[in-house]
Amino acid sequence: MSKLLNYLNEGISDLHPYEPGRSIDEVVAEYKPDKVVKLASNENPLGPSPKAIETLALSNDLHLYPDGDSKKLKSLIADHESVGTENIIVGNGSNEILELAARAFLNKDVSAVMSKHAFAVYKIVTKACGSEIIEVPAKDWKHDLDEFPSVTKENTRVCFIANPNNPTGTYNSHSEFESLMEKISPSILVILDLAYFEYVKADDYIKINELLDKYQNLLITKTFSKIQGLASLRIGYGLACQDLIGVLNKIRQPFNSNAIAQEAACNAILDKEHITKSIELNYSQREFLFKELTSLGMECIPSQGNFISFKGNFNAQELFTELMKQGVIVRPVALYDMPEYIRVTVGTEDENLYFLKKLRELI
Ligand SMILES: Cc1ncc(COP(=O)(O)O)c(C=O)c1O
């Protein structure tokens, strides 16, 4: 076996698997708390649209392959995003789209650019392709997009940008992004990850259509895991010019998104009321949590996502464990080079109050 492992593709041996948040079942089994509140993985605390849940009963056709081209879903996404169906690829989560793009453009002779503290999957997919990672220092926790063009090398093929970024919650404006697009070589693929798009409440934020119409080297990714509350079904999508979508379609698995996920996503995208309710809850509770955490002496990074990263007079790993014993699951973010910080997802009012109560007792 050890000899076999000598022949791993370059970059894989020193790669660490993605560490997901602790699950409710794990915490119940280990600590047996009276109640568990999971604020660890930036999920929608309201869950999915009730209309999406109805589709879970559609189990009669489980023996049939799903629509490998996700036609119905793509036509609804096309309406939602005001793009053509030829500009859309559906994936098994938006992570799959990130991976497809990496497989299409990265190899051991090239490099990819990303910000420090950026979403962990960018490093994983880049290293898995054996490519060099060029990391740009963050500026006030933000992606420093001004610096991106100057660090690219002759062999740079991909740039990853999370907007807002997880776990910092910081965002870049439309004009900051556009000036990057104007400066960067058109032979570099820029991936703009908009997993938390709907949560942003800033007037100068990204206007998707203005960008897609203009740039052939742009791939936008979005997900049904966050505002749509369908994280467990694994479904997301990419938006780009037709040629780029064509390339990604060549290398994706024939039936990469399952029938139940497609149907649930179709119903979810049509339920505007649930989306609006989820956005409003996040706005008000994000503000509430930020204020409460600040008044407890915590230093919070201003967030445009559905989570807040904060530090205080505590050891993050110890506080994470103590909160877990009390039934509150949050996320330490040492993996992101933020060892002093804890990331908490914005939950329902009840969940947030429970978290704050337990936090107060512990600090
Ligand atoms: C910035 C960012 N991009 C992408 C994803 C992955 O989303 P999906 O569930 O669609 O794979 C996440 C998940 O947490 C994320 O934080």
The ligand as an SDF file (V2000), in Angstrom:
LIG
                    3D

 16 16  0  0  0  0  0  0  0  0999 V2000
  -18.3010   30.4760   -0.0620 C   0  0  0  0  0  0  0  0  0  0  0  0
  -18.9210   29.1380   -0.2850 C   0  0  0  0  0  0  0  0  0  0  0  0
  -18.9800   28.6510   -1.5210 N   0  0  0  0  0  0  0  0  0  0  0  0
  -19.5250   27.4510   -1.7850 C   0  0  0  0  0  0  0  0  0  0  0  0
  -20.0360   26.6690   -0.7820 C   0  0  0  0  0  0  0  0  0  0  0  0
  -20.5240   25.3010   -1.1150 C   0  0  0  0  0  0  0  0  0  0  0  0
  -21.8580   25.2280   -1.3280 O   0  0  0  0  0  0  0  0  0  0  0  0
  -22.5780   23.9320   -1.8810 P   0  0  0  0  0  0  0  0  0  0  0  0
  -23.3430   23.3840   -0.7470 O   0  0  0  0  0  0  0  0  0  0  0  0
  -23.4350   24.4540   -2.9940 O   0  0  0  0  0  0  0  0  0  0  0  0
  -21.5510   22.9760   -2.4170 O   0  0  0  0  0  0  0  0  0  0  0  0
  -19.9990   27.1230    0.5390 C   0  0  0  0  0  0  0  0  0  0  0  0
  -20.5090   26.2840    1.6300 C   0  0  0  0  0  0  0  0  0  0  0  0
  -20.4530   26.5480    2.7720 O   0  0  0  0  0  0  0  0  0  0  0  0
  -19.4260   28.3830    0.7850 C   0  0  0  0  0  0  0  0  0  0  0  0
  -19.3320   28.8600    2.0440 O   0  0  0  0  0  0  0  0  0  0  0  0
  1  2  1  0
  2  3  1  0
  2 15  2  0
  3  4  2  0
  4  5  1  0
  5  6  1  0
  5 12  2  0
  6  7  1  0
  7  8  1  0
  8  9  2  0
  8 10  1  0
  8 11  1  0
 12 13  1  0
 12 15  1  0
 13 14  2  0
 15 16  1  0
M  END
$$$$
